[in-house]
Amino acid sequence: MSSDALVPVPVPRTAVPLGIEDPVEKARAELKAALAAIEVKANVPRRVSVRIDQAVDGAKKFSRRNPALATLAAVAAAAAAGAAVWAFARSYSR
C-alpha cells in the first residue's frame, strides 16, 4: 500500500532545500543556511551546555549501573578539590 505521492522530508537549518530554480531564491537559501551554520558553530555557550548535559546524562547512567563506584568517584573528586584549595591557600599564605 505505498502511495506515489512524495512525502516532504524536513530540511535541517544548515542545508539548502533541493529544487530551487530561481537564482535569487537559491542565493537567499544558501545565505540563510550559511548564517545558520555559522550560528551553530560559533554559539559556544550552547555547545558547552549540550556537552554538560551529555556529561550529566552519562554520570547518571554510570551511577545507576555502579552506585558504589560512583560514590567512591564523588568522594575522590571532593577530596581532590579540597586538596587543591588547601594547597592554593597554603601557597598563597606563605
Phi and psi restraints in degrees (range 20) as a CNS / XPLOR table:
assign (resid 1 and name C) (resid 2 and name N)
       (resid 2 and name CA) (resid 2 and name C) 1.0 -91.2 20.0 2
assign (resid 2 and name N) (resid 2 and name CA)
       (resid 2 and name C) (resid 3 and name N) 1.0 143.0 20.0 2
assign (resid 2 and name C) (resid 3 and name N)
       (resid 3 and name CA) (resid 3 and name C) 1.0 -97.6 20.0 2
assign (resid 3 and name N) (resid 3 and name CA)
       (resid 3 and name C) (resid 4 and name N) 1.0 158.0 20.0 2
assign (resid 3 and name C) (resid 4 and name N)
       (resid 4 and name CA) (resid 4 and name C) 1.0 -85.4 20.0 2
assign (resid 4 and name N) (resid 4 and name CA)
       (resid 4 and name C) (resid 5 and name N) 1.0 -9.3 20.0 2
assign (resid 4 and name C) (resid 5 and name N)
       (resid 5 and name CA) (resid 5 and name C) 1.0 -73.8 20.0 2
assign (resid 5 and name N) (resid 5 and name CA)
       (resid 5 and name C) (resid 6 and name N) 1.0 138.6 20.0 2
assign (resid 5 and name C) (resid 6 and name N)
       (resid 6 and name CA) (resid 6 and name C) 1.0 -80.1 20.0 2
assign (resid 6 and name N) (resid 6 and name CA)
       (resid 6 and name C) (resid 7 and name N) 1.0 134.9 20.0 2
assign (resid 6 and name C) (resid 7 and name N)
       (resid 7 and name CA) (resid 7 and name C) 1.0 -91.5 20.0 2
assign (resid 7 and name N) (resid 7 and name CA)
       (resid 7 and name C) (resid 8 and name N) 1.0 124.7 20.0 2
assign (resid 7 and name C) (resid 8 and name N)
       (resid 8 and name CA) (resid 8 and name C) 1.0 -66.0 20.0 2
assign (resid 8 and name N) (resid 8 and name CA)
       (resid 8 and name C) (resid 9 and name N) 1.0 134.1 20.0 2
assign (resid 8 and name C) (resid 9 and name N)
       (resid 9 and name CA) (resid 9 and name C) 1.0 -99.0 20.0 2
assign (resid 9 and name N) (resid 9 and name CA)
       (resid 9 and name C) (resid 10 and name N) 1.0 131.0 20.0 2
assign (resid 9 and name C) (resid 10 and name N)
       (resid 10 and name CA) (resid 10 and name C) 1.0 -64.0 20.0 2
assign (resid 10 and name N) (resid 10 and name CA)
       (resid 10 and name C) (resid 11 and name N) 1.0 137.7 20.0 2
assign (resid 10 and name C) (resid 11 and name N)
       (resid 11 and name CA) (resid 11 and name C) 1.0 -99.9 20.0 2
assign (resid 11 and name N) (resid 11 and name CA)
       (resid 11 and name C) (resid 12 and name N) 1.0 131.4 20.0 2
assign (resid 11 and name C) (resid 12 and name N)
       (resid 12 and name CA) (resid 12 and name C) 1.0 -61.3 20.0 2
assign (resid 12 and name N) (resid 12 and name CA)
       (resid 12 and name C) (resid 13 and name N) 1.0 157.5 20.0 2
assign (resid 12 and name C) (resid 13 and name N)
       (resid 13 and name CA) (resid 13 and name C) 1.0 -62.0 20.0 2
assign (resid 13 and name N) (resid 13 and name CA)
       (resid 13 and name C) (resid 14 and name N) 1.0 -27.6 20.0 2
assign (resid 13 and name C) (resid 14 and name N)
       (resid 14 and name CA) (resid 14 and name C) 1.0 -94.6 20.0 2
assign (resid 14 and name N) (resid 14 and name CA)
       (resid 14 and name C) (resid 15 and name N) 1.0 15.4 20.0 2
assign (resid 14 and name C) (resid 15 and name N)
       (resid 15 and name CA) (resid 15 and name C) 1.0 -121.2 20.0 2
assign (resid 15 and name N) (resid 15 and name CA)
       (resid 15 and name C) (resid 16 and name N) 1.0 156.4 20.0 2
assign (resid 15 and name C) (resid 16 and name N)
       (resid 16 and name CA) (resid 16 and name C) 1.0 -99.0 20.0 2
assign (resid 16 and name N) (resid 16 and name CA)
       (resid 16 and name C) (resid 17 and name N) 1.0 127.8 20.0 2
assign (resid 16 and name C) (resid 17 and name N)
       (resid 17 and name CA) (resid 17 and name C) 1.0 -63.6 20.0 2
assign (resid 17 and name N) (resid 17 and name CA)
       (resid 17 and name C) (resid 18 and name N) 1.0 147.4 20.0 2
assign (resid 17 and name C) (resid 18 and name N)
       (resid 18 and name CA) (resid 18 and name C) 1.0 -81.3 20.0 2
assign (resid 18 and name N) (resid 18 and name CA)
       (resid 18 and name C) (resid 19 and name N) 1.0 156.9 20.0 2
assign (resid 18 and name C) (resid 19 and name N)
       (resid 19 and name CA) (resid 19 and name C) 1.0 89.7 20.0 2
assign (resid 19 and name N) (resid 19 and name CA)
       (resid 19 and name C) (resid 20 and name N) 1.0 8.6 20.0 2
assign (resid 19 and name C) (resid 20 and name N)
       (resid 20 and name CA) (resid 20 and name C) 1.0 -82.5 20.0 2
assign (resid 20 and name N) (resid 20 and name CA)
       (resid 20 and name C) (resid 21 and name N) 1.0 118.7 20.0 2
assign (resid 20 and name C) (resid 21 and name N)
       (resid 21 and name CA) (resid 21 and name C) 1.0 -94.2 20.0 2
assign (resid 21 and name N) (resid 21 and name CA)
       (resid 21 and name C) (resid 22 and name N) 1.0 -36.5 20.0 2
assign (resid 21 and name C) (resid 22 and name N)
       (resid 22 and name CA) (resid 22 and name C) 1.0 -69.1 20.0 2
assign (resid 22 and name N) (resid 22 and name CA)
       (resid 22 and name C) (resid 23 and name N) 1.0 124.7 20.0 2
assign (resid 22 and name C) (resid 23 and name N)
       (resid 23 and name CA) (resid 23 and name C) 1.0 -62.9 20.0 2
assign (resid 23 and name N) (resid 23 and name CA)
       (resid 23 and name C) (resid 24 and name N) 1.0 -33.3 20.0 2
assign (resid 23 and name C) (resid 24 and name N)
       (resid 24 and name CA) (resid 24 and name C) 1.0 -69.5 20.0 2
assign (resid 24 and name N) (resid 24 and name CA)
       (resid 24 and name C) (resid 25 and name N) 1.0 -45.7 20.0 2
assign (resid 24 and name C) (resid 25 and name N)
       (resid 25 and name CA) (resid 25 and name C) 1.0 -63.6 20.0 2
assign (resid 25 and name N) (resid 25 and name CA)
       (resid 25 and name C) (resid 26 and name N) 1.0 -37.7 20.0 2
assign (resid 25 and name C) (resid 26 and name N)
       (resid 26 and name CA) (resid 26 and name C) 1.0 -65.4 20.0 2
assign (resid 26 and name N) (resid 26 and name CA)
       (resid 26 and name C) (resid 27 and name N) 1.0 -42.1 20.0 2
assign (resid 26 and name C) (resid 27 and name N)
       (resid 27 and name CA) (resid 27 and name C) 1.0 -63.6 20.0 2
assign (resid 27 and name N) (resid 27 and name CA)
       (resid 27 and name C) (resid 28 and name N) 1.0 -40.4 20.0 2
assign (resid 27 and name C) (resid 28 and name N)
       (resid 28 and name CA) (resid 28 and name C) 1.0 -64.2 20.0 2
assign (resid 28 and name N) (resid 28 and name CA)
       (resid 28 and name C) (resid 29 and name N) 1.0 -42.7 20.0 2
assign (resid 28 and name C) (resid 29 and name N)
       (resid 29 and name CA) (resid 29 and name C) 1.0 -64.9 20.0 2
assign (resid 29 and name N) (resid 29 and name CA)
       (resid 29 and name C) (resid 30 and name N) 1.0 -39.8 20.0 2
assign (resid 29 and name C) (resid 30 and name N)
       (resid 30 and name CA) (resid 30 and name C) 1.0 -65.9 20.0 2
assign (resid 30 and name N) (resid 30 and name CA)
       (resid 30 and name C) (resid 31 and name N) 1.0 -40.7 20.0 2
assign (resid 30 and name C) (resid 31 and name N)
       (resid 31 and name CA) (resid 31 and name C) 1.0 -64.8 20.0 2
assign (resid 31 and name N) (resid 31 and name CA)
       (resid 31 and name C) (resid 32 and name N) 1.0 -43.1 20.0 2
assign (resid 31 and name C) (resid 32 and name N)
       (resid 32 and name CA) (resid 32 and name C) 1.0 -61.8 20.0 2
assign (resid 32 and name N) (resid 32 and name CA)
       (resid 32 and name C) (resid 33 and name N) 1.0 -42.7 20.0 2
assign (resid 32 and name C) (resid 33 and name N)
       (resid 33 and name CA) (resid 33 and name C) 1.0 -67.0 20.0 2
assign (resid 33 and name N) (resid 33 and name CA)
       (resid 33 and name C) (resid 34 and name N) 1.0 -39.6 20.0 2
assign (resid 33 and name C) (resid 34 and name N)
       (resid 34 and name CA) (resid 34 and name C) 1.0 -65.3 20.0 2
assign (resid 34 and name N) (resid 34 and name CA)
       (resid 34 and name C) (resid 35 and name N) 1.0 -42.5 20.0 2
assign (resid 34 and name C) (resid 35 and name N)
       (resid 35 and name CA) (resid 35 and name C) 1.0 -65.9 20.0 2
assign (resid 35 and name N) (resid 35 and name CA)
       (resid 35 and name C) (resid 36 and name N) 1.0 -37.7 20.0 2
assign (resid 35 and name C) (resid 36 and name N)
       (resid 36 and name CA) (resid 36 and name C) 1.0 -65.1 20.0 2
assign (resid 36 and name N) (resid 36 and name CA)
       (resid 36 and name C) (resid 37 and name N) 1.0 -39.4 20.0 2
assign (resid 36 and name C) (resid 37 and name N)
       (resid 37 and name CA) (resid 37 and name C) 1.0 -65.4 20.0 2
assign (resid 37 and name N) (resid 37 and name CA)
       (resid 37 and name C) (resid 38 and name N) 1.0 -40.5 20.0 2
assign (resid 37 and name C) (resid 38 and name N)
       (resid 38 and name CA) (resid 38 and name C) 1.0 -63.9 20.0 2
assign (resid 38 and name N) (resid 38 and name CA)
       (resid 38 and name C) (resid 39 and name N) 1.0 -41.5 20.0 2
assign (resid 38 and name C) (resid 39 and name N)
       (resid 39 and name CA) (resid 39 and name C) 1.0 -63.7 20.0 2
assign (resid 39 and name N) (resid 39 and name CA)
       (resid 39 and name C) (resid 40 and name N) 1.0 -41.9 20.0 2
assign (resid 39 and name C) (resid 40 and name N)
       (resid 40 and name CA) (resid 40 and name C) 1.0 -64.5 20.0 2
assign (resid 40 and name N) (resid 40 and name CA)
       (resid 40 and name C) (resid 41 and name N) 1.0 -42.5 20.0 2
assign (resid 40 and name C) (resid 41 and name N)
       (resid 41 and name CA) (resid 41 and name C) 1.0 -72.4 20.0 2
assign (resid 41 and name N) (resid 41 and name CA)
       (resid 41 and name C) (resid 42 and name N) 1.0 -37.2 20.0 2
assign (resid 41 and name C) (resid 42 and name N)
       (resid 42 and name CA) (resid 42 and name C) 1.0 -91.5 20.0 2
assign (resid 42 and name N) (resid 42 and name CA)
       (resid 42 and name C) (resid 43 and name N) 1.0 -9.0 20.0 2
assign (resid 42 and name C) (resid 43 and name N)
       (resid 43 and name CA) (resid 43 and name C) 1.0 -81.2 20.0 2
assign (resid 43 and name N) (resid 43 and name CA)
       (resid 43 and name C) (resid 44 and name N) 1.0 78.2 20.0 2
assign (resid 43 and name C) (resid 44 and name N)
       (resid 44 and name CA) (resid 44 and name C) 1.0 -63.7 20.0 2
assign (resid 44 and name N) (resid 44 and name CA)
       (resid 44 and name C) (resid 45 and name N) 1.0 -43.6 20.0 2
assign (resid 44 and name C) (resid 45 and name N)
       (resid 45 and name CA) (resid 45 and name C) 1.0 -58.9 20.0 2
assign (resid 45 and name N) (resid 45 and name CA)
       (resid 45 and name C) (resid 46 and name N) 1.0 -38.6 20.0 2
assign (resid 45 and name C) (resid 46 and name N)
       (resid 46 and name CA) (resid 46 and name C) 1.0 -68.5 20.0 2
assign (resid 46 and name N) (resid 46 and name CA)
       (resid 46 and name C) (resid 47 and name N) 1.0 -40.8 20.0 2
assign (resid 46 and name C) (resid 47 and name N)
       (resid 47 and name CA) (resid 47 and name C) 1.0 -63.8 20.0 2
assign (resid 47 and name N) (resid 47 and name CA)
       (resid 47 and name C) (resid 48 and name N) 1.0 -39.9 20.0 2
assign (resid 47 and name C) (resid 48 and name N)
       (resid 48 and name CA) (resid 48 and name C) 1.0 -65.6 20.0 2
assign (resid 48 and name N) (resid 48 and name CA)
       (resid 48 and name C) (resid 49 and name N) 1.0 -40.7 20.0 2
assign (resid 48 and name C) (resid 49 and name N)
       (resid 49 and name CA) (resid 49 and name C) 1.0 -61.6 20.0 2
assign (resid 49 and name N) (resid 49 and name CA)
       (resid 49 and name C) (resid 50 and name N) 1.0 -41.1 20.0 2
assign (resid 49 and name C) (resid 50 and name N)
       (resid 50 and name CA) (resid 50 and name C) 1.0 -64.6 20.0 2
assign (resid 50 and name N) (resid 50 and name CA)
       (resid 50 and name C) (resid 51 and name N) 1.0 -43.3 20.0 2
assign (resid 50 and name C) (resid 51 and name N)
       (resid 51 and name CA) (resid 51 and name C) 1.0 -63.4 20.0 2
assign (resid 51 and name N) (resid 51 and name CA)
       (resid 51 and name C) (resid 52 and name N) 1.0 -39.9 20.0 2
assign (resid 51 and name C) (resid 52 and name N)
       (resid 52 and name CA) (resid 52 and name C) 1.0 -64.8 20.0 2
assign (resid 52 and name N) (resid 52 and name CA)
       (resid 52 and name C) (resid 53 and name N) 1.0 -42.9 20.0 2
assign (resid 52 and name C) (resid 53 and name N)
       (resid 53 and name CA) (resid 53 and name C) 1.0 -60.9 20.0 2
assign (resid 53 and name N) (resid 53 and name CA)
       (resid 53 and name C) (resid 54 and name N) 1.0 -40.4 20.0 2
assign (resid 53 and name C) (resid 54 and name N)
       (resid 54 and name CA) (resid 54 and name C) 1.0 -65.1 20.0 2
assign (resid 54 and name N) (resid 54 and name CA)
       (resid 54 and name C) (resid 55 and name N) 1.0 -40.4 20.0 2
assign (resid 54 and name C) (resid 55 and name N)
       (resid 55 and name CA) (resid 55 and name C) 1.0 -66.1 20.0 2
assign (resid 55 and name N) (resid 55 and name CA)
       (resid 55 and name C) (resid 56 and name N) 1.0 -39.9 20.0 2
assign (resid 55 and name C) (resid 56 and name N)
       (resid 56 and name CA) (resid 56 and name C) 1.0 -65.0 20.0 2
assign (resid 56 and name N) (resid 56 and name CA)
       (resid 56 and name C) (resid 57 and name N) 1.0 -43.5 20.0 2
assign (resid 56 and name C) (resid 57 and name N)
       (resid 57 and name CA) (resid 57 and name C) 1.0 -61.1 20.0 2
assign (resid 57 and name N) (resid 57 and name CA)
       (resid 57 and name C) (resid 58 and name N) 1.0 -42.3 20.0 2
assign (resid 57 and name C) (resid 58 and name N)
       (resid 58 and name CA) (resid 58 and name C) 1.0 -63.2 20.0 2
assign (resid 58 and name N) (resid 58 and name CA)
       (resid 58 and name C) (resid 59 and name N) 1.0 -40.4 20.0 2
assign (resid 58 and name C) (resid 59 and name N)
       (resid 59 and name CA) (resid 59 and name C) 1.0 -66.8 20.0 2
assign (resid 59 and name N) (resid 59 and name CA)
       (resid 59 and name C) (resid 60 and name N) 1.0 -37.7 20.0 2
assign (resid 59 and name C) (resid 60 and name N)
       (resid 60 and name CA) (resid 60 and name C) 1.0 -65.2 20.0 2
assign (resid 60 and name N) (resid 60 and name CA)
       (resid 60 and name C) (resid 61 and name N) 1.0 -43.0 20.0 2
assign (resid 60 and name C) (resid 61 and name N)
       (resid 61 and name CA) (resid 61 and name C) 1.0 -63.3 20.0 2
assign (resid 61 and name N) (resid 61 and name CA)
       (resid 61 and name C) (resid 62 and name N) 1.0 -41.7 20.0 2
assign (resid 61 and name C) (resid 62 and name N)
       (resid 62 and name CA) (resid 62 and name C) 1.0 -63.2 20.0 2
assign (resid 62 and name N) (resid 62 and name CA)
       (resid 62 and name C) (resid 63 and name N) 1.0 -41.6 20.0 2
assign (resid 62 and name C) (resid 63 and name N)
       (resid 63 and name CA) (resid 63 and name C) 1.0 -70.0 20.0 2
assign (resid 63 and name N) (resid 63 and name CA)
       (resid 63 and name C) (resid 64 and name N) 1.0 -27.6 20.0 2
assign (resid 63 and name C) (resid 64 and name N)
       (resid 64 and name CA) (resid 64 and name C) 1.0 -72.2 20.0 2
assign (resid 64 and name N) (resid 64 and name CA)
       (resid 64 and name C) (resid 65 and name N) 1.0 -35.7 20.0 2
assign (resid 64 and name C) (resid 65 and name N)
       (resid 65 and name CA) (resid 65 and name C) 1.0 -76.6 20.0 2
assign (resid 65 and name N) (resid 65 and name CA)
       (resid 65 and name C) (resid 66 and name N) 1.0 -42.0 20.0 2
assign (resid 65 and name C) (resid 66 and name N)
       (resid 66 and name CA) (resid 66 and name C) 1.0 -132.4 20.0 2
assign (resid 66 and name N) (resid 66 and name CA)
       (resid 66 and name C) (resid 67 and name N) 1.0 79.8 20.0 2
assign (resid 66 and name C) (resid 67 and name N)
       (resid 67 and name CA) (resid 67 and name C) 1.0 -64.7 20.0 2
assign (resid 67 and name N) (resid 67 and name CA)
       (resid 67 and name C) (resid 68 and name N) 1.0 -36.8 20.0 2
assign (resid 67 and name C) (resid 68 and name N)
       (resid 68 and name CA) (resid 68 and name C) 1.0 -67.9 20.0 2
assign (resid 68 and name N) (resid 68 and name CA)
       (resid 68 and name C) (resid 69 and name N) 1.0 -43.2 20.0 2
assign (resid 68 and name C) (resid 69 and name N)
       (resid 69 and name CA) (resid 69 and name C) 1.0 -68.0 20.0 2
assign (resid 69 and name N) (resid 69 and name CA)
       (resid 69 and name C) (resid 70 and name N) 1.0 -35.0 20.0 2
assign (resid 69 and name C) (resid 70 and name N)
       (resid 70 and name CA) (resid 70 and name C) 1.0 -66.0 20.0 2
assign (resid 70 and name N) (resid 70 and name CA)
       (resid 70 and name C) (resid 71 and name N) 1.0 -39.8 20.0 2
assign (resid 70 and name C) (resid 71 and name N)
       (resid 71 and name CA) (resid 71 and name C) 1.0 -64.0 20.0 2
assign (resid 71 and name N) (resid 71 and name CA)
       (resid 71 and name C) (resid 72 and name N) 1.0 -43.6 20.0 2
assign (resid 71 and name C) (resid 72 and name N)
       (resid 72 and name CA) (resid 72 and name C) 1.0 -61.7 20.0 2
assign (resid 72 and name N) (resid 72 and name CA)
       (resid 72 and name C) (resid 73 and name N) 1.0 -40.9 20.0 2
assign (resid 72 and name C) (resid 73 and name N)
       (resid 73 and name CA) (resid 73 and name C) 1.0 -64.9 20.0 2
assign (resid 73 and name N) (resid 73 and name CA)
       (resid 73 and name C) (resid 74 and name N) 1.0 -40.1 20.0 2
assign (resid 73 and name C) (resid 74 and name N)
       (resid 74 and name CA) (resid 74 and name C) 1.0 -65.5 20.0 2
assign (resid 74 and name N) (resid 74 and name CA)
       (resid 74 and name C) (resid 75 and name N) 1.0 -41.5 20.0 2
assign (resid 74 and name C) (resid 75 and name N)
       (resid 75 and name CA) (resid 75 and name C) 1.0 -65.0 20.0 2
assign (resid 75 and name N) (resid 75 and name CA)
       (resid 75 and name C) (resid 76 and name N) 1.0 -42.1 20.0 2
assign (resid 75 and name C) (resid 76 and name N)
       (resid 76 and name CA) (resid 76 and name C) 1.0 -64.2 20.0 2
assign (resid 76 and name N) (resid 76 and name CA)
       (resid 76 and name C) (resid 77 and name N) 1.0 -40.7 20.0 2
assign (resid 76 and name C) (resid 77 and name N)
       (resid 77 and name CA) (resid 77 and name C) 1.0 -65.5 20.0 2
assign (resid 77 and name N) (resid 77 and name CA)
       (resid 77 and name C) (resid 78 and name N) 1.0 -41.4 20.0 2
assign (resid 77 and name C) (resid 78 and name N)
       (resid 78 and name CA) (resid 78 and name C) 1.0 -65.0 20.0 2
assign (resid 78 and name N) (resid 78 and name CA)
       (resid 78 and name C) (resid 79 and name N) 1.0 -39.8 20.0 2
assign (resid 78 and name C) (resid 79 and name N)
       (resid 79 and name CA) (resid 79 and name C) 1.0 -66.3 20.0 2
assign (resid 79 and name N) (resid 79 and name CA)
       (resid 79 and name C) (resid 80 and name N) 1.0 -40.0 20.0 2
assign (resid 79 and name C) (resid 80 and name N)
       (resid 80 and name CA) (resid 80 and name C) 1.0 -65.3 20.0 2
assign (resid 80 and name N) (resid 80 and name CA)
       (resid 80 and name C) (resid 81 and name N) 1.0 -40.9 20.0 2
assign (resid 80 and name C) (resid 81 and name N)
       (resid 81 and name CA) (resid 81 and name C) 1.0 -65.6 20.0 2
assign (resid 81 and name N) (resid 81 and name CA)
       (resid 81 and name C) (resid 82 and name N) 1.0 -42.2 20.0 2
assign (resid 81 and name C) (resid 82 and name N)
       (resid 82 and name CA) (resid 82 and name C) 1.0 -63.2 20.0 2
assign (resid 82 and name N) (resid 82 and name CA)
       (resid 82 and name C) (resid 83 and name N) 1.0 -41.3 20.0 2
assign (resid 82 and name C) (resid 83 and name N)
       (resid 83 and name CA) (resid 83 and name C) 1.0 -65.8 20.0 2
assign (resid 83 and name N) (resid 83 and name CA)
       (resid 83 and name C) (resid 84 and name N) 1.0 -37.7 20.0 2
assign (resid 83 and name C) (resid 84 and name N)
       (resid 84 and name CA) (resid 84 and name C) 1.0 -66.0 20.0 2
assign (resid 84 and name N) (resid 84 and name CA)
       (resid 84 and name C) (resid 85 and name N) 1.0 -43.2 20.0 2
assign (resid 84 and name C) (resid 85 and name N)
       (resid 85 and name CA) (resid 85 and name C) 1.0 -64.8 20.0 2
assign (resid 85 and name N) (resid 85 and name CA)
       (resid 85 and name C) (resid 86 and name N) 1.0 -43.1 20.0 2
assign (resid 85 and name C) (resid 86 and name N)
       (resid 86 and name CA) (resid 86 and name C) 1.0 -61.4 20.0 2
assign (resid 86 and name N) (resid 86 and name CA)
       (resid 86 and name C) (resid 87 and name N) 1.0 -44.6 20.0 2
assign (resid 86 and name C) (resid 87 and name N)
       (resid 87 and name CA) (resid 87 and name C) 1.0 -63.9 20.0 2
assign (resid 87 and name N) (resid 87 and name CA)
       (resid 87 and name C) (resid 88 and name N) 1.0 -40.6 20.0 2
assign (resid 87 and name C) (resid 88 and name N)
       (resid 88 and name CA) (resid 88 and name C) 1.0 -65.4 20.0 2
assign (resid 88 and name N) (resid 88 and name CA)
       (resid 88 and name C) (resid 89 and name N) 1.0 -45.2 20.0 2
assign (resid 88 and name C) (resid 89 and name N)
       (resid 89 and name CA) (resid 89 and name C) 1.0 -64.9 20.0 2
assign (resid 89 and name N) (resid 89 and name CA)
       (resid 89 and name C) (resid 90 and name N) 1.0 -37.7 20.0 2
assign (resid 89 and name C) (resid 90 and name N)
       (resid 90 and name CA) (resid 90 and name C) 1.0 -67.0 20.0 2
assign (resid 90 and name N) (resid 90 and name CA)
       (resid 90 and name C) (resid 91 and name N) 1.0 -44.2 20.0 2
assign (resid 90 and name C) (resid 91 and name N)
       (resid 91 and name CA) (resid 91 and name C) 1.0 -69.2 20.0 2
assign (resid 91 and name N) (resid 91 and name CA)
       (resid 91 and name C) (resid 92 and name N) 1.0 -31.9 20.0 2
assign (resid 91 and name C) (resid 92 and name N)
       (resid 92 and name CA) (resid 92 and name C) 1.0 -71.6 20.0 2
assign (resid 92 and name N) (resid 92 and name CA)
       (resid 92 and name C) (resid 93 and name N) 1.0 -36.2 20.0 2
assign (resid 92 and name C) (resid 93 and name N)
       (resid 93 and name CA) (resid 93 and name C) 1.0 -78.4 20.0 2
assign (resid 93 and name N) (resid 93 and name CA)
       (resid 93 and name C) (resid 94 and name N) 1.0 -14.2 20.0 2
